[in-house]
Every structure is written in structure tokens, then in C-alpha cells.
Amino acid sequence: MLANNLTKKIPFNKYDMREDLKKLIKEKSDEGVLRLIMNNLDQKNALSESMMSILMDEIRGASSDHSIRVIVIAANGNVFSSGHDLKEITAARESEDSGEAFFEELFDSCSSLMQLIVNTPQPVIAEVDGVATAAGCQLVASCDLAIASHESKFATPGVNIGLFCSTPMVALSRNVSKKNAMEMLLTGDFINAEKAKEIGLINNTVSKEELTSEVSALAEKIASKSSMTVSIGKKAFYAQAEMNLPEAYKYTSEIMKDNLLKHDAKEGINAFIEKRSPDWEDD
């Protein structure tokens, strides 16, 4: 088990500019770990238009901030995220086009958020304490790593209300086997955290009391590495996964060659040989 130490948190400004921004709390640790905490309990941290917009703004900002080395997405309350806001969707049906334009924009935004998480240079960790359903489950699956409390549950229940979880299926099917993904999608049933770990949806499950410290320790361990090296590796991981075997080896061989020419690779190898801690320049 990872070390159980909590780090001092430095709160950012709590979004005085827009009321919507109170739906998200932002914290940054001395080690460069940015925590984005969904805080819209009235809507069960639904991925509404505003919530997705806020998350995308913050992740885009973090992607170009070299002081931020790891991003954690967490939530207050007993629901990590209930997925899209069904009341918002129902209200959109009152428009002249029965909501078609809104639905298109909503799912485009959701797809953009999930791809942004994959493409941002920093590793993104989901810290799940509670229920993650539909697009909320998709959010967990889209993160690079995920740790959940024992009480957490996951589902893609759209089939129960006549709306197949097609976009959540994209992230889900890229993280778990086809049979497990199809079972979740076709039944809409909840799975517990232990089952989610077993099928590869999350990395680990811990007690509620240990969750934040476990995620913090994992995030800080990653933050201690060369951020240049980590960003190269994250990008290459997702790129090679879409290639056939010869293409993947050709691509990753080129990546390793270029990586070896970087300062931090030279420094890291020298530090290992000299039995000392490396002094990263993130270059």
C-alpha cells in the first residue's frame, strides 16, 4: 500500500467571476498536484454543459502550466458523477428542433472532454468515492489511472431508460474486455469497486478513509518523475495502442531514440549509475 501521508493544500481563488464555477473546487499541492473537485451536489455532479465546460477550461489551463505535474479529478458527496443531466436533456426537448442541436452540442462537448483528458500531457487520476454512472463512468474510464473507495459503484445504465450508453462505451471498451463491457452496457447493472478492479476499470480500491491519501501518494510519486519523460510516455502509450505491431515498434523505437537525446534521460541514467537522486530539468 502507498504511503498514507496527506500534503498541505494551497487553495486557488474560489471562482468569484462566475456562479457556475462554484461547482468546482480547485486545489494545488506543493508537489504540483492539481485537484479538481466536482462540487455540484444538488445535481449529483452531473456532467452538464457547465460542468464539462469548467472541467475543460481547467484541464486546458493546466496542460500549459509547467508547475502542474499531475491532475486529480475528485468529487464531493456520495455520487462521483451521475452522468449527463437528464433534466437538462428533457428541458431541451421543448425547443423547435426537439433538442437535436442541443444534443449534438452536448455529446460533442463530452467527447471533447474525454479526449482532452487523454491528450493532456499530465497524467490524470480519477479519485472515486461513490456512484459513477453513464458519462460519469466514462469519465473514470477516460482517466489514465483510477482509485476508488470500497463503497463505490459503477454502471452504464442507459439501456434501462431507452438510451444506450454509446459514448461511454468508447472509453469503457478501451479499458475492459469486450465481454465485461458488453455485460455492463446490455444489463445496465451496477458493479462494485472490487469487480471494477478485477475487470480493469480502476487500478485499486481502498477504504473511504484512505482514499485521498492513497491518491495523493500515487500522484506525488508520479509528480516526482521528470514531467518531460512522463508526457512523452503518456502520448506514446495511447498512440501505439491504435497501431499494429510493426507500426507500434517502429513508432516507439523512434520515441525512445528521441527521448535518449533529452537532458533528463542523460541525467537519470547518470544518477542511477552514480547512485544518487536525479536533478530533473524537465527537458
matplotlib code that plots the C-alpha trace (Angstrom):
import matplotlib.pyplot as plt

x = [0.0, 1.2, 2.3, -0.6, 0.6, -1.5, 0.1, -0.6, -3.0, -2.9, -6.4, -6.8, -9.3, -12.8, -14.2, -15.5, -16.2, -19.0, -21.6, -21.2, -17.6, -18.6, -19.5, -15.8, -13.2, -9.6, -6.5, -2.8, -0.2, 3.4, 4.3, 2.4, -0.7, -3.8, -7.1, -10.3, -13.2, -16.7, -19.0, -22.5, -24.2, -27.7, -27.2, -25.2, -22.1, -23.8, -21.8, -24.0, -22.9, -21.5, -19.6, -18.0, -17.1, -15.5, -13.5, -12.3, -11.2, -9.3, -7.6, -6.6, -5.1, -3.2, -1.9, 0.3, 1.2, 4.6, 4.1, 1.3, 2.6, -0.4, -4.2, -6.7, -10.4, -12.5, -16.0, -17.7, -20.8, -21.7, -22.0, -18.8, -20.8, -24.3, -23.5, -25.4, -28.1, -31.4, -33.4, -31.3, -31.8, -35.6, -35.8, -34.0, -36.9, -39.0, -37.1, -38.3, -36.0, -36.9, -33.5, -31.4, -29.0, -28.5, -28.0, -25.3, -23.5, -23.8, -22.2, -19.6, -18.6, -18.5, -16.3, -14.0, -13.7, -12.8, -10.2, -8.8, -8.1, -6.3, -4.3, -3.3, 0.4, -0.1, -1.4, -5.0, -6.2, -9.8, -10.5, -13.9, -15.8, -19.4, -21.5, -20.2, -22.8, -23.1, -20.9, -19.6, -18.3, -17.0, -15.1, -13.4, -12.5, -11.1, -8.6, -5.2, -5.5, -8.4, -8.6, -12.0, -13.3, -14.7, -18.2, -18.0, -20.2, -20.1, -22.7, -23.7, -27.4, -28.7, -30.3, -32.7, -34.2, -34.1, -30.8, -27.9, -24.6, -22.9, -20.3, -19.5, -18.9, -15.9, -13.9, -15.3, -14.4, -10.9, -10.3, -12.0, -12.6, -15.4, -17.4, -17.3, -18.0, -21.0, -22.4, -22.3, -23.8, -26.5, -27.7, -27.2, -26.4, -24.1, -20.7, -18.9, -15.3, -13.8, -15.4, -14.3, -10.7, -11.0, -12.0, -9.5, -11.9, -10.0, -6.5, -7.2, -9.9, -9.2, -11.2, -13.0, -10.8, -7.6, -8.8, -7.5, -4.2, -3.7, -4.4, -2.2, 0.7, 0.3, 0.1, 3.1, 5.1, 4.3, 5.0, 8.5, 9.4, 10.6, 7.4, 9.0, 9.5, 6.0, 4.4, 6.4, 5.3, 1.7, 1.4, 3.2, 1.1, -2.2, -0.7, 0.9, -2.3, -4.0, -1.2, -0.5, 2.5, 5.2, 4.0, 3.9, 7.5, 8.7, 7.0, 8.1, 11.7, 11.8, 10.3, 12.9, 15.7, 14.5, 13.9, 17.5, 18.7, 16.9, 18.7, 16.6, 17.4, 21.1, 20.7, 18.5, 20.9, 23.9, 22.1, 21.3, 24.9, 26.2, 23.6, 22.1, 18.8, 18.3, 18.0, 15.3, 15.2, 12.0, 13.8]
y = [0.0, 3.5, 5.8, 7.3, 10.9, 14.0, 17.0, 20.6, 22.0, 25.6, 26.7, 28.7, 31.5, 30.1, 31.4, 34.8, 35.6, 33.1, 31.5, 28.2, 27.9, 27.2, 23.8, 23.0, 23.4, 23.7, 22.9, 22.6, 20.9, 22.0, 18.9, 20.2, 18.0, 19.8, 18.5, 19.4, 18.5, 18.5, 20.2, 20.2, 18.0, 19.2, 17.7, 14.8, 16.1, 15.6, 16.3, 19.2, 21.7, 24.0, 21.3, 19.9, 23.5, 24.2, 20.9, 21.6, 25.1, 23.9, 21.0, 23.2, 25.7, 23.0, 21.5, 24.6, 25.2, 23.6, 23.8, 21.2, 17.7, 15.5, 16.2, 14.5, 14.6, 14.0, 14.9, 15.9, 13.9, 10.2, 10.5, 10.9, 11.7, 10.7, 11.3, 13.8, 15.9, 14.2, 17.3, 19.4, 16.9, 16.9, 20.7, 20.8, 18.8, 21.9, 23.7, 23.8, 21.0, 18.8, 19.3, 18.0, 20.9, 20.8, 17.0, 17.3, 20.0, 18.1, 14.9, 16.8, 18.6, 15.3, 13.7, 16.7, 16.5, 12.8, 13.3, 16.2, 14.1, 11.5, 14.2, 16.5, 15.9, 15.4, 12.1, 12.3, 10.3, 9.7, 9.6, 7.9, 7.9, 6.9, 6.2, 6.7, 6.1, 6.6, 9.5, 9.6, 6.0, 7.2, 9.9, 7.3, 5.1, 8.1, 9.0, 7.4, 5.9, 5.5, 4.7, 4.1, 3.6, 0.2, 1.8, 3.0, 1.5, 1.8, 1.4, 2.3, 2.1, 4.0, 0.8, 0.9, 4.3, 3.6, 5.5, 3.1, 4.4, 4.7, 7.4, 5.8, 2.6, 4.1, 4.7, 1.5, -0.8, 0.6, -0.3, -3.6, -6.8, -6.9, -9.4, -7.3, -4.1, -5.7, -7.1, -3.6, -2.0, -4.6, -5.0, -1.6, -3.3, -1.8, -3.4, -2.8, -1.5, -4.9, -6.1, -2.8, -3.5, -7.1, -6.1, -3.2, -0.2, 1.0, 0.4, -0.2, 0.0, 1.3, 2.3, 5.6, 7.0, 6.1, 7.2, 10.8, 10.0, 7.0, 9.1, 11.8, 9.4, 8.0, 11.4, 12.7, 9.6, 10.4, 14.1, 13.3, 12.0, 14.1, 15.7, 15.7, 11.9, 11.3, 13.4, 11.6, 8.3, 9.1, 10.4, 7.3, 4.9, 6.0, 6.4, 2.9, 1.3, 2.2, 0.8, -2.7, -4.5, -3.5, 0.1, 0.3, -0.9, 1.4, 4.4, 3.6, 2.9, 6.4, 7.8, 6.1, 7.4, 11.0, 10.5, 9.4, 12.6, 14.7, 16.1, 14.3, 10.9, 11.6, 12.9, 10.0, 7.4, 9.1, 9.4, 5.7, 4.8, 7.2, 6.0, 9.5, 11.2, 12.8, 16.5, 16.9, 19.9, 18.6, 19.0]
z = [0.0, -0.7, 2.0, 4.0, 4.1, 3.4, 1.9, 2.6, 0.0, -1.4, -2.4, -5.6, -5.8, -5.5, -8.8, -7.9, -11.6, -12.4, -10.2, -12.2, -11.2, -7.6, -9.0, -9.0, -6.2, -7.3, -5.1, -5.8, -3.6, -3.2, -5.3, -8.3, -8.0, -9.1, -7.6, -9.5, -7.1, -8.6, -6.1, -7.6, -5.0, -6.0, -9.5, -8.2, -10.0, -13.4, -16.5, -17.5, -20.1, -17.5, -15.6, -18.7, -19.8, -16.4, -16.4, -20.0, -19.1, -16.1, -17.9, -20.8, -18.5, -16.6, -19.8, -20.4, -16.8, -16.2, -12.4, -12.6, -12.9, -12.2, -12.3, -9.9, -10.7, -7.5, -6.2, -3.0, -1.9, -2.3, -6.1, -8.1, -11.2, -12.3, -16.0, -18.1, -16.5, -17.6, -16.5, -18.8, -21.6, -21.0, -21.0, -24.4, -25.9, -25.7, -28.4, -32.0, -33.1, -30.2, -28.7, -31.7, -31.8, -28.0, -28.0, -30.7, -28.8, -25.6, -26.9, -28.9, -25.7, -23.8, -26.5, -26.4, -22.6, -22.7, -25.5, -23.7, -20.6, -22.8, -24.7, -21.9, -21.1, -17.4, -16.1, -14.9, -11.9, -11.0, -7.3, -6.9, -3.7, -4.6, -7.6, -11.2, -13.8, -17.6, -18.6, -15.0, -15.6, -18.9, -17.1, -14.8, -17.8, -19.7, -16.9, -17.0, -13.6, -11.1, -7.4, -5.7, -2.2, -1.3, -1.3, -4.9, -7.7, -11.5, -14.2, -17.7, -17.2, -20.3, -21.6, -18.7, -19.9, -23.7, -24.2, -24.9, -23.4, -26.8, -26.0, -22.5, -24.5, -26.3, -23.1, -21.4, -24.2, -24.4, -20.7, -20.1, -22.1, -24.7, -22.7, -19.5, -21.3, -23.1, -19.9, -18.3, -21.4, -22.0, -18.4, -17.0, -13.7, -11.1, -10.4, -7.1, -6.7, -6.4, -9.7, -11.3, -10.2, -11.4, -15.0, -15.2, -14.9, -11.9, -10.6, -6.9, -4.3, -0.7, 2.3, 2.2, 5.0, 3.0, -0.4, -0.6, 1.0, -1.3, -4.4, -3.1, -2.6, -6.0, -7.6, -5.7, -6.8, -10.4, -9.9, -8.6, -12.1, -15.0, -16.4, -19.8, -19.7, -18.3, -21.0, -23.8, -22.3, -22.0, -25.5, -26.9, -24.8, -26.4, -29.9, -30.1, -28.8, -32.1, -34.3, -35.5, -34.0, -36.6, -36.6, -32.8, -32.5, -35.3, -33.6, -30.1, -31.2, -32.7, -29.4, -27.3, -29.6, -29.2, -25.5, -25.0, -26.6, -23.9, -20.9, -18.3, -19.8, -19.6, -16.1, -15.0, -16.3, -14.8, -11.4, -11.5, -12.2, -9.6, -7.0, -6.4, -6.9, -10.3, -10.7, -13.3, -15.6, -17.3, -20.6]

ax = plt.figure().add_subplot(projection="3d")
ax.plot(x, y, z, "-o")
ax.set_aspect("equal")
plt.show()
